[in-house]
Amino acid sequence: MLRRSVLLVTAAVATATAQQPSFTIDAALSAPFPSGLTAAPAGARVAWIFDAEGSRNIWIAEPSANGSFASRQLTRFSGDLGVEIEAPVWSGDGQTLVFVRGGEPNPRDLPLGGTPAQIWAMTLGDTAPRLIGDGSSPTPAPNANILAYVARNSIVVTSLDGSGKPQVIVRDLGRDGSLAWSPDGTRIAFVSNRGGHSLIGVYDLGSKSITWLAPSVDRDVGPVWSPDGGRIAFVRIPPGAPGPFTSTRTADPWSIWIADAATGKGREIWHANAGAGSRFYSLEGNSAFAWGADDRIVFPWEGTGWVHLYSIPAAGGTATLLTPGNFEVFSAALSPDRRRIIYSSNQDDSDHRHVWEVPVAGGTPTRLTTGPTIADLPVFTSDGRSIAFLHADAKNPMRPAVMTQSGPIQDVASQTIPEEYPGANFVVPQPVTFRSPDGMMIHGQLFLPPGGSRGARHPALLFFHGGPYRQMLLGANPMGAYAYMYAENQYFASRGYVVLSVNYRGGTGYGLNFRVPANFGPSGASEFNDILGAANFLKARPDVDAKRLGVWGGSYGGYMTALALARASDVFAVGVDYAGVHDWSDLLKVYAAAGAKAASDSLARTSSPLSSIKHWRSPVLVIQADDDHNVPFDQTVQLTKALREQRVPYELIVIPNEIHDLLLHRSWLTYFHAQSDFLDKYLLR
């Protein structure tokens, strides 16, 4: 068992931030953001992706002779091209990393368009990665020089070292993915998504045949092999589950099945109860669905109204609650010996996250990280003696770290934080709570100007995150966009604003009833109560000038901004709406076409900002990328037309060829600089 340890910030990080001479938006976004942390199956190494101002590359850290971990950059891609890298995967011997670079979501901001999804491999001793070919979902075999992947809706195998030619082994009716090799490397399990249902198949490389596992009309997902390779466990979700943005908390109960990998014969070993937890909900981060030691299945479930970990014998029986309490689990990983689970949660500290450990068979969880920090996405190293995770705090950015059995937490890439990063000048946000007019308790983070705010009334801002299934924290967020938005709120505080970041209803971290509230979104816009409650909280403060109150947010936060301005222009003097939803009735047609249940057109329309456009008077900056795959660009077209007709003062920024998540670093700078200038024009006077 890993011993409990306090989270330590290395001297290198403290030195880097202490040398910061000035506070600018560019400097606040200068630290590289880590993602895709993954542990090698051998060698105790870990790897991750660093996004350094738009240049995305693979880094690794490995143990040295003295037990500390040393990091180095593996790939050398350069330029702010908006070319994404997907989470890397290791070969079975821990010597080669395989990753996908490019793909359809990438911005087409090049003369010849975007970069196609390409699979690359890099062995640790090589100086450059080698191109495998176009494709996705690369999955190395556990004990052979074989790589499986998906290309042109077919499953392909090739040699990992590039010595052979790719060979199509499955050309299926559905869209294949979720590839999983058997422990002996002779078979591949996969999910075949067929629209309204999905099947799990097992391809045998020897017999060149497919065995389908208990096929049905349901959606089967997440295949995991038993350690002996004889069985496969998977999740079965009945059709007709409610779509996003609804107030429906229940569905036909989901279940866990186990099938014989050779015959396909399966049986249910567990199903969720009716009511809370009947609707399947996965973790935000690494999956918790795993086959543990002593033939136990580990899985997530919110049967208590909170997302928790459970385990159950593969033979069936009563599920054991592993993480009891009124808190949520966000990410989890199984130890190499399959006997322990490490996970991140907000137990005892709703505005931070910490790493915990618990036996798969059950027992008292042990807290591994402490202090005012955000520690998330943990993984075990291959020897089981260390864990790696991403962590941050109020002043230091998200970064990879390792904790060993015999020592404190070590930042493994502190040398990458630029000298100009202004973390030393960040304020420590305060946790606050307030009640909305309908009685709902809401959490938030309050940013005050440096040196305090006594003796003067300051302009103030409300910030609403996107999602809405997100949670802002008292430090940098594990999700890149929200780490940037946290930095933007710090910048506003440095300029004299009082900023309240609001974790409104519909977000994560506070249980099922909070995440799926009554009359939510297109079913009544009950979250408007949280807008009013947050505004009342700020207006009641003696350090806030109630006449200089602004609002900003992106995606669902853009919807919240538009809702605030359309319904309460007497409260909000100005706002910035990035990629907001303005007419639910149009957006929900997209989800209805995919089979999701939606609110009625009339209710969705009255829940939309455009239904209150005649009351909108406050100036607004509207920003959206025109290749947005999440919120149709027509939402901005409709809003702009309505603002013109109502003669509402507005400014518009369209970012050509970009996507919703803004993969180009310069797009983030365009957004944040324009936003700051616009708000300053109306509020800093």
C-alpha positions in Angstrom: 0.0 0.0 0.0 1.3 3.5 -0.9 1.8 5.6 2.2 -0.1 8.8 2.8 1.9 11.9 1.7 1.4 15.6 1.6 1.5 17.2 -1.8 4.8 19.1 -2.3 5.5 21.8 -4.8 9.0 21.5 -6.1 11.5 24.4 -5.8 11.7 24.5 -9.6 8.0 25.4 -9.9 8.2 28.0 -7.1 11.3 29.6 -8.7 9.7 29.7 -12.2 6.7 31.5 -10.9 8.7 33.8 -8.6 10.6 35.2 -11.6 7.4 36.4 -13.3 7.7 40.2 -14.0 4.2 40.9 -15.4 0.7 39.5 -15.8 -0.7 39.2 -19.3 -3.1 36.9 -20.9 -0.4 35.4 -23.0 1.7 34.7 -20.0 -1.2 33.2 -18.1 -1.7 30.7 -20.9 2.0 29.9 -21.4 2.4 26.8 -19.3 2.1 23.5 -21.2 -1.1 21.6 -20.5 -0.7 17.8 -19.8 -3.3 15.2 -20.8 -3.5 11.5 -21.7 -1.4 10.2 -18.8 -0.7 6.5 -19.3 1.5 3.9 -17.6 3.7 1.4 -19.5 3.0 -2.3 -18.8 6.8 -2.7 -18.1 9.6 -0.5 -17.0 7.7 1.7 -14.6 7.5 4.5 -17.2 4.6 6.9 -17.7 3.8 9.0 -20.8 1.6 12.0 -21.5 0.9 14.7 -24.0 2.0 18.3 -23.5 0.2 21.1 -25.4 2.7 23.9 -25.3 1.0 27.0 -26.9 -0.4 24.8 -29.6 2.5 22.4 -30.2 1.5 19.0 -29.0 4.1 16.4 -28.2 4.6 13.1 -26.3 6.7 13.2 -23.1 7.8 10.3 -20.8 9.1 10.0 -17.3 11.1 7.0 -16.1 12.8 6.0 -12.8 16.5 6.7 -12.4 18.9 4.8 -10.2 18.2 6.9 -7.1 14.5 6.3 -7.4 13.5 9.7 -8.7 11.8 10.1 -12.1 13.4 12.0 -15.0 11.3 13.3 -17.8 12.1 14.0 -21.5 10.4 15.0 -24.6 9.9 12.1 -27.0 8.4 13.7 -30.2 9.4 17.0 -31.8 6.3 18.3 -33.6 6.3 22.1 -33.8 4.0 24.9 -34.6 0.6 26.1 -33.6 -1.2 24.0 -36.2 -4.1 22.8 -34.1 -3.2 19.2 -34.8 -4.5 17.1 -31.9 -2.7 14.1 -30.5 -4.9 11.4 -28.9 -3.9 9.6 -25.7 -0.8 7.4 -26.4 -0.8 3.7 -25.8 2.2 1.5 -24.9 3.4 -1.7 -26.5 3.4 -4.8 -24.3 7.1 -4.5 -23.5 6.9 -0.8 -22.6 9.4 0.2 -25.3 7.1 1.7 -27.9 4.4 4.3 -27.8 1.6 4.4 -30.4 -0.6 7.5 -30.9 -3.0 9.2 -33.3 -2.2 12.6 -34.7 -4.7 14.7 -36.6 -8.2 13.8 -37.6 -11.5 15.2 -38.7 -12.0 17.5 -35.6 -8.8 19.4 -36.4 -9.1 22.9 -37.7 -8.9 23.3 -41.4 -6.8 26.5 -41.1 -4.3 25.4 -43.7 -4.3 25.9 -47.5 -4.9 22.2 -48.0 -7.2 21.7 -45.0 -6.8 19.7 -41.9 -4.4 16.8 -41.1 -6.0 13.3 -41.5 -6.0 11.0 -38.5 -2.6 9.2 -38.7 -1.2 6.5 -36.5 2.4 6.9 -35.5 4.8 4.8 -33.4 7.9 5.7 -31.6 10.3 3.4 -29.9 12.2 4.9 -27.0 15.6 4.6 -28.6 14.5 6.2 -31.9 15.1 9.8 -32.8 11.8 10.3 -34.6 8.4 8.5 -34.8 7.5 6.4 -37.8 4.2 6.6 -39.7 2.0 3.5 -39.5 -0.8 4.8 -41.7 -4.2 6.5 -41.6 -6.5 5.2 -38.9 -7.6 5.4 -35.3 -7.9 3.3 -32.1 -4.4 1.8 -32.2 -4.1 -1.2 -29.9 -0.8 -3.1 -29.6 -0.9 -6.8 -28.8 0.3 -7.6 -25.3 3.1 -10.0 -26.2 3.8 -9.8 -29.9 4.9 -7.4 -32.7 1.3 -6.8 -33.8 -0.8 -3.6 -33.9 -4.5 -3.6 -34.4 -6.4 -0.4 -35.4 -9.4 0.9 -37.2 -9.2 2.3 -40.7 -12.0 3.1 -43.1 -14.4 1.3 -40.8 -12.4 -1.9 -40.9 -10.2 -3.5 -38.3 -6.7 -3.8 -39.5 -3.6 -5.6 -38.1 0.0 -4.8 -39.0 3.5 -5.3 -37.6 4.3 -2.7 -34.9 7.9 -2.3 -36.1 6.7 -1.4 -39.6 8.2 -4.6 -41.2 4.9 -6.0 -42.6 1.9 -4.8 -44.6 -1.4 -3.9 -43.1 -4.1 -6.5 -43.4 -7.9 -6.0 -43.0 -9.3 -8.7 -40.7 -12.8 -7.4 -40.1 -15.0 -5.3 -42.4 -18.2 -5.0 -40.4 -21.7 -3.6 -40.9 -21.2 -1.3 -37.9 -18.7 1.4 -36.8 -16.1 -0.7 -35.0 -14.0 0.5 -31.9 -13.1 -0.3 -28.3 -10.5 -2.9 -29.4 -9.2 -5.2 -26.6 -6.7 -8.0 -27.1 -7.0 -11.2 -25.2 -4.2 -11.8 -22.6 -2.5 -14.3 -24.9 -2.7 -12.0 -28.0 -4.7 -14.5 -30.2 -8.1 -12.7 -30.2 -9.5 -9.2 -30.4 -12.7 -8.1 -28.8 -14.4 -5.1 -30.3 -17.6 -3.1 -30.2 -19.7 -2.8 -33.4 -21.9 0.3 -33.1 -25.0 -0.2 -35.4 -26.9 3.0 -34.6 -29.7 2.0 -32.3 -27.8 -0.9 -30.8 -24.3 -2.2 -30.5 -22.7 -5.7 -30.4 -19.5 -7.1 -29.0 -17.6 -9.4 -31.2 -14.4 -11.5 -30.7 -12.2 -12.1 -33.7 -9.9 -15.1 -33.6 -6.7 -14.6 -35.6 -6.1 -18.3 -35.9 -9.5 -19.4 -37.2 -10.2 -16.0 -38.8 -13.8 -16.1 -37.4 -16.0 -13.8 -35.3 -17.9 -14.9 -32.2 -20.7 -12.5 -31.2 -21.4 -12.2 -27.5 -25.0 -12.7 -26.5 -26.2 -10.3 -29.3 -29.4 -8.2 -28.5 -31.2 -5.0 -29.2 -29.4 -3.2 -26.4 -26.2 -1.1 -26.5 -23.3 -3.3 -25.3 -20.1 -1.4 -24.5 -16.7 -1.6 -22.6 -15.5 -5.2 -23.1 -12.8 -6.4 -20.6 -11.1 -9.8 -20.6 -10.8 -12.1 -17.6 -7.1 -12.7 -16.7 -7.3 -16.2 -18.0 -8.7 -15.0 -21.4 -11.8 -17.3 -21.2 -14.5 -14.7 -20.5 -15.4 -11.1 -21.3 -17.4 -8.7 -19.1 -19.3 -5.9 -20.6 -22.0 -3.3 -19.8 -25.4 -3.6 -21.4 -27.6 -0.4 -21.7 -31.2 -0.7 -22.8 -32.5 1.5 -25.7 -34.5 4.6 -25.1 -32.2 6.3 -22.5 -32.8 10.0 -22.2 -30.5 12.3 -24.1 -28.4 15.2 -22.8 -29.8 18.3 -21.2 -32.8 16.6 -19.7 -34.3 16.4 -16.2 -34.9 12.6 -16.4 -32.8 10.8 -13.8 -33.9 7.3 -14.5 -34.0 4.8 -17.4 -34.5 1.1 -17.9 -31.8 -0.3 -15.6 -28.5 -1.1 -17.1 -26.7 -4.4 -16.3 -23.3 -6.2 -16.3 -23.0 -9.3 -18.4 -20.3 -12.0 -18.7 -19.9 -14.1 -21.8 -17.8 -17.1 -22.8 -15.3 -15.7 -25.3 -15.3 -19.0 -27.3 -19.0 -19.8 -27.5 -20.5 -16.3 -27.1 -23.0 -17.6 -24.5 -23.6 -14.9 -21.9 -25.5 -14.2 -18.7 -26.4 -11.2 -16.6 -24.5 -11.1 -13.3 -25.9 -7.8 -12.0 -28.3 -5.1 -12.8 -28.9 -1.6 -11.4 -32.0 -1.0 -9.3 -34.9 1.0 -10.6 -34.6 4.7 -9.6 -31.3 6.4 -8.8 -28.5 4.9 -10.8 -30.7 3.1 -13.3 -29.4 5.4 -16.0 -25.8 4.4 -16.8 -23.2 7.1 -16.0 -19.5 6.6 -16.6 -16.6 8.3 -14.9 -15.3 11.6 -16.2 -11.7 10.3 -16.5 -10.2 6.8 -16.8 -12.7 4.0 -16.8 -13.4 2.1 -13.6 -14.8 -1.0 -15.4 -12.2 -3.6 -14.8 -11.6 -7.3 -13.9 -9.9 -7.4 -10.6 -8.2 -10.1 -8.5 -10.1 -13.0 -7.0 -12.5 -12.9 -10.0 -14.2 -9.6 -9.0 -15.6 -7.0 -11.4 -15.1 -3.4 -10.5 -17.6 -0.9 -11.9 -19.0 2.7 -11.3 -22.6 3.2 -10.2 -24.6 6.0 -8.6 -27.2 3.9 -6.9 -26.9 6.1 -3.8 -27.2 9.3 -5.8 -23.4 9.7 -5.9 -20.9 8.3 -8.4 -19.1 5.5 -6.6 -17.0 2.4 -7.2 -18.3 -1.1 -6.5 -17.1 -4.6 -7.0 -19.0 -7.9 -7.4 -18.0 -11.5 -7.9 -17.9 -12.6 -11.6 -20.3 -15.4 -10.5 -22.8 -12.8 -9.4 -24.1 -11.9 -6.0 -24.2 -8.7 -3.9 -22.1 -5.7 -5.0 -19.7 -4.3 -2.4 -19.6 -0.5 -2.1 -15.9 0.5 -2.2 -16.2 4.3 -1.8 -19.0 5.1 0.6 -20.0 8.7 1.4 -21.6 11.8 -0.1 -19.0 12.6 -2.7 -18.1 11.7 -6.3 -15.4 9.6 -7.9 -14.0 11.1 -11.1 -11.3 8.7 -12.4 -9.9 5.3 -11.4 -7.3 2.7 -12.3 -6.5 -0.9 -11.4 -3.1 -1.9 -9.9 -0.9 -4.4 -11.8 -1.7 -7.2 -9.4 -5.4 -6.3 -9.8 -5.9 -6.1 -6.0 -6.1 -2.3 -5.6 -7.9 0.6 -7.1 -6.6 4.1 -7.1 -9.2 6.8 -7.7 -9.7 10.6 -7.5 -12.6 12.0 -5.6 -13.8 15.2 -3.8 -14.4 13.4 -0.5 -14.3 15.8 2.4 -13.3 18.6 0.1 -15.9 19.4 -2.6 -13.7 22.2 -4.3 -10.6 20.1 -4.7 -9.8 16.5 -5.8 -7.5 14.0 -4.1 -6.2 10.5 -4.9 -7.3 7.6 -2.8 -6.7 3.8 -2.7 -9.0 0.9 -1.8 -8.7 -2.9 -2.1 -10.8 -4.4 -4.9 -12.4 -6.8 -2.4 -13.4 -3.8 -0.1 -12.0 -2.2 2.9 -11.3 1.3 4.3 -10.1 3.7 1.6 -6.7 5.4 2.2 -6.1 9.0 1.2 -2.8 9.5 -0.7 -2.8 13.2 -1.4 -3.7 16.1 0.9 -3.7 19.9 1.0 -5.4 22.6 -1.1 -4.7 20.8 -4.4 -6.4 19.2 -7.4 -5.0 15.7 -8.0 -6.7 13.6 -10.7 -6.4 10.9 -13.4 -4.1 8.6 -11.3 -2.4 5.5 -12.7 -0.2 2.8 -11.2 3.3 2.3 -12.6 4.0 -1.3 -13.8 5.8 -2.3 -10.7 2.9 -1.2 -8.5 5.3 0.8 -6.3 4.4 4.3 -7.5 1.5 6.2 -8.9 1.4 9.0 -11.4 -1.3 11.6 -11.7 -1.9 15.2 -12.8 -2.0 17.9 -10.1 -2.4 21.6 -9.7 -3.3 24.3 -7.1 -4.4 27.9 -7.0 -1.0 29.3 -8.2 0.6 26.4 -10.1 -0.6 24.9 -13.4 -1.7 21.3 -14.0 1.3 19.1 -14.3 2.4 15.5 -14.1 3.7 14.1 -10.8 4.8 10.7 -9.3 4.5 9.5 -5.8 6.5 6.5 -4.6 6.2 4.3 -1.6 9.4 5.7 -0.1 9.3 9.4 -0.9 7.2 12.5 -1.3 5.4 13.6 -4.5 7.7 14.6 -7.3 6.9 17.0 -10.1 8.4 15.2 -13.1 8.5 18.1 -15.6 8.8 21.3 -13.7 11.4 22.5 -16.1 8.7 23.0 -18.7 6.9 25.9 -16.9 8.0 29.1 -18.6 9.6 31.9 -16.5 6.9 34.3 -17.6 4.1 32.1 -16.2 2.5 34.5 -13.6 1.4 31.9 -11.0 3.1 33.8 -8.2 0.7 36.7 -8.9 -2.4 34.5 -8.9 -4.8 35.1 -6.0 -6.1 32.1 -4.0 -9.8 31.9 -4.8 -12.2 31.5 -1.9 -14.9 28.8 -1.7 -18.4 30.3 -1.4 -21.9 29.1 -1.3 -25.2 30.8 -1.8 -28.9 30.0 -2.3 -30.7 30.6 -5.5 -34.2 32.1 -5.4 -35.8 28.6 -5.5 -33.7 27.4 -2.6 -31.0 25.4 -4.4 -27.6 25.6 -2.7 -24.9 26.6 -5.2 -21.1 26.5 -4.9 -18.6 28.9 -6.4 -15.1 30.2 -6.3 -14.6 33.9 -5.5 -11.6 35.7 -7.0 -10.8 39.0 -5.3 -8.3 41.6 -6.7 -4.7 41.2 -5.3 -4.3 42.9 -2.0 -7.9 42.6 -1.1 -10.9 44.7 -2.1 -11.7 46.8 0.9 -12.2 50.5 0.6 -13.5 50.5 -3.0 -16.3 49.2 -5.1 -15.1 47.1 -8.0 -16.6 45.9 -11.2 -17.6 42.3 -11.0 -18.0 39.3 -13.3 -20.0 36.1 -13.2 -18.4 33.1 -15.0 -20.3 30.1 -16.1 -18.5 26.9 -17.3 -19.6 24.8 -20.2 -20.7 21.2 -20.4 -22.9 21.6 -18.4 -21.4 18.4 -16.9 -18.3 20.1 -15.5 -17.1 21.5 -12.2 -14.8 24.4 -11.6 -12.3 24.1 -8.8 -10.1 26.1 -6.5 -7.2 25.8 -8.9 -6.4 24.8 -12.5 -8.8 22.3 -13.9 -7.9 18.8 -15.2 -9.6 19.7 -18.5 -7.6 22.0 -20.8 -10.3 24.5 -21.7 -11.3 25.1 -18.1 -7.6 25.4 -17.0 -7.4 28.3 -19.6 -10.7 29.8 -18.3 -9.4 29.6 -14.7 -6.3 31.6 -15.9 -8.6 34.1 -17.5 -10.5 34.6 -14.3 -7.1 35.2 -12.6 -6.3 37.8 -15.2 -9.6 39.6 -14.6 -8.9 39.6 -10.8 -5.4 41.1 -11.5 -7.2 44.0 -13.4 -9.4 44.8 -10.4 -12.5 42.7 -11.0 -14.3 40.7 -8.4 -15.0 37.4 -10.2 -17.5 34.7 -9.1 -17.1 31.3 -10.9 -20.4 29.6 -10.5 -20.9 25.8 -10.3 -24.5 26.0 -11.3 -27.1 23.1 -11.3 -26.5 20.6 -14.0 -22.8 20.3 -13.2 -20.8 17.5 -11.6 -19.4 17.0 -8.2 -22.5 17.4 -6.1 -24.5 14.3 -6.7 -27.2 13.0 -9.1 -30.0 15.3 -8.1 -27.7 18.3 -8.7 -26.4 17.1 -12.0 -29.9 16.2 -13.3 -32.1 18.9 -11.7 -35.8 19.5 -12.3 -36.9 21.7 -15.2 -33.4 22.0 -16.5 -32.2 23.5 -19.8 -34.8 23.0 -22.6 -37.3 21.7 -20.0 -37.7 25.0 -18.2 -34.3 26.7 -17.7 -34.4 26.3 -14.0 -30.7 27.2 -14.0 -31.7 30.8 -14.5 -32.3 30.8 -10.7 -28.6 30.3 -10.3 -27.8 33.3 -12.4 -30.0 35.4 -10.2 -28.7 33.9 -7.0 -25.1 34.6 -8.1 -25.9 38.1 -9.1 -27.6 38.7 -5.7 -24.5 37.3 -3.9 -22.2 39.8 -5.7 -24.6 42.8 -5.4 -24.8 42.3 -1.7 -21.0 42.6 -1.3 -19.7 46.0 -0.1 -16.7 45.7 -2.5 -18.9 45.3 -5.6 -20.3 48.1 -7.8 -23.7 46.6 -8.6 -24.0 48.8 -11.7 -20.9 47.3 -13.2 -21.8 43.7 -13.3 -20.8 41.6 -16.3 -21.1 37.9 -17.3 -19.1 35.5 -19.5 -19.0 31.9 -20.5 -18.5 29.4 -23.3 -20.8 26.7 -24.8 -23.3 26.0 -22.1 -21.8 28.9 -20.3 -22.5 30.9 -23.4 -26.1 29.9 -23.1 -26.1 31.0 -19.5 -24.6 34.3 -20.6 -27.3 34.9 -23.2 -30.0 33.8 -20.8 -28.7 36.4 -18.2 -28.6 39.2 -20.8 -32.0 38.3 -22.4 -33.9 38.0 -19.1 -32.0 40.4 -16.8 -30.4 43.3 -18.7 -31.4 45.4 -15.8 -28.9 43.4 -13.7 -26.1 42.7 -16.2 -24.4 45.7 -17.9 -22.5 43.6 -20.5 -21.6 40.0 -21.4 -19.4 37.8 -23.6 -21.1 34.8 -25.2 -18.8 32.2 -26.7 -20.6 29.4 -28.8 -23.8 29.6 -26.8 -27.1 27.9 -27.4 -29.8 30.5 -28.2 -32.7 28.3 -29.5 -33.1 24.9 -27.8 -35.8 23.8 -30.2 -33.4 23.8 -33.2 -30.5 22.2 -31.3 -32.6 19.4 -29.9 -33.6 18.3 -33.4 -30.0 17.2 -33.9 -30.2 15.0 -30.8 -33.7 13.7 -31.7 -32.4 12.6 -35.0 -29.8 10.5 -33.1 -32.6 8.8 -31.1 -32.4 10.9 -27.9 -35.6 11.9 -26.1 -36.1 15.7 -26.0 -38.4 18.3 -24.5 -41.3 19.6 -26.5 -40.7 22.2 -29.1 -42.8 24.8 -27.3 -41.1 24.3 -23.9 -37.7 24.2 -25.5 -38.4 27.5 -27.3 -39.6 29.3 -24.2 -36.5 28.0 -22.3 -34.2 29.7 -24.8 -32.6 33.1 -24.7 -34.2 34.1 -28.0 -37.7 33.8 -26.5 -36.8 36.8 -24.3 -34.9 38.8 -27.0 -37.3 41.8 -26.7 -36.0 42.4 -23.1 -32.3 42.2 -24.1 -30.7 45.7 -23.9 -27.2 45.1 -22.6 -24.2 45.1 -25.1 -22.7 41.7 -25.9 -19.7 40.3 -27.6 -20.6 37.1 -29.6 -17.8 34.7 -30.6 -17.9 31.4 -32.3 -15.8 29.2 -34.6 -17.6 28.4 -37.8 -16.6 24.7 -38.0 -18.2 24.0 -34.6 -19.3 20.4 -34.4 -20.9 20.8 -30.9 -23.1 23.9 -31.2 -24.3 24.6 -34.8 -23.0 27.8 -36.1 -26.6 28.8 -37.1 -27.2 29.4 -33.3 -24.9 32.5 -33.7 -26.5 33.4 -37.0 -30.0 33.4 -35.4 -28.8 35.5 -32.4 -27.0 38.0 -34.5 -30.1 38.5 -36.7 -32.3 39.0 -33.6 -29.8 41.5 -32.0 -29.8 43.5 -35.2 -33.6 43.6 -35.3 -33.8 44.7 -31.6 -31.0 47.2 -32.1 -29.0 45.7 -29.3 -25.3 46.9 -29.2 -23.1 43.9 -30.1 -19.8 43.0 -31.5 -19.1 39.8 -33.4 -16.0 37.6 -33.9 -16.1 34.6 -36.2 -13.1 32.3 -36.1 -12.9 30.7 -39.6 -12.2 26.9 -39.9 -11.9 26.4 -36.1 -13.8 23.9 -34.0 -15.8 24.3 -30.8 -12.8 23.4 -28.5 -10.4 25.8 -30.2 -7.4 23.6 -30.9 -5.3 26.5 -32.2 -3.6 28.4 -29.3 -3.9 31.7 -31.2 -7.7 31.1 -31.3 -7.7 31.1 -27.5 -5.7 34.3 -27.5 -8.1 35.9 -30.0 -11.0 35.0 -27.8 -9.5 36.1 -24.4 -8.0 39.3 -25.7 -11.2 40.4 -27.4 -13.2 39.4 -24.3 -11.0 41.4 -22.0 -11.0 44.5 -24.2 -14.8 44.4 -24.6 -15.5 44.0 -20.9 -12.9 46.6 -19.9 -14.6 49.1 -22.3 -17.9 48.9 -20.4 -16.9 48.0 -16.9 -13.5 49.6 -16.1 -14.4 53.3 -16.0 
